[in-house]
Amino acid sequence: MLRTALVAVSFTLLSACSAGQVSMQQNSMDVEIGSNPPTGEYKNLGPISAKHGGGCGLFGAQGNFEGAMTILRNKAASRGADYVQIIKQEGEHMSGLCLDRAYIVDGFAFKSM
């Protein structure tokens, strides 16, 4: 009986430890992503950032690259951008005494002219 209860509690805790899956919006599929500035005539729409997951240690939700990139594409598309230049990516990191479980992507959004 005790063993069953421990397994149920462990499963519940482990299933709550990852951030939810993010759905890509239809117009987000057209947003290109790269590490270099776009070639051609583009207007810089400014900085853009996406964060997937977060929180401290066991009390947080594990973020991942795919989730952060989907959020980034969705944000870029909602701003009218069709290209994002990635300038920084950060996975799990220490924030004071806490292991922040977020995955963060920063960049610049561009729109072709």
Secondary structure, DSSP 8 states (H G I E B T S, - for coil): -HHHHHHHHHHHHHHTTB-------GGGGG-EEESS--SSSEEEEEEEEEEE-B-BGGGSBB--HHHHHHHHHHHHHHTT-SEEEEEEEE-SEEETTEEE--EEEEEEEEEE-
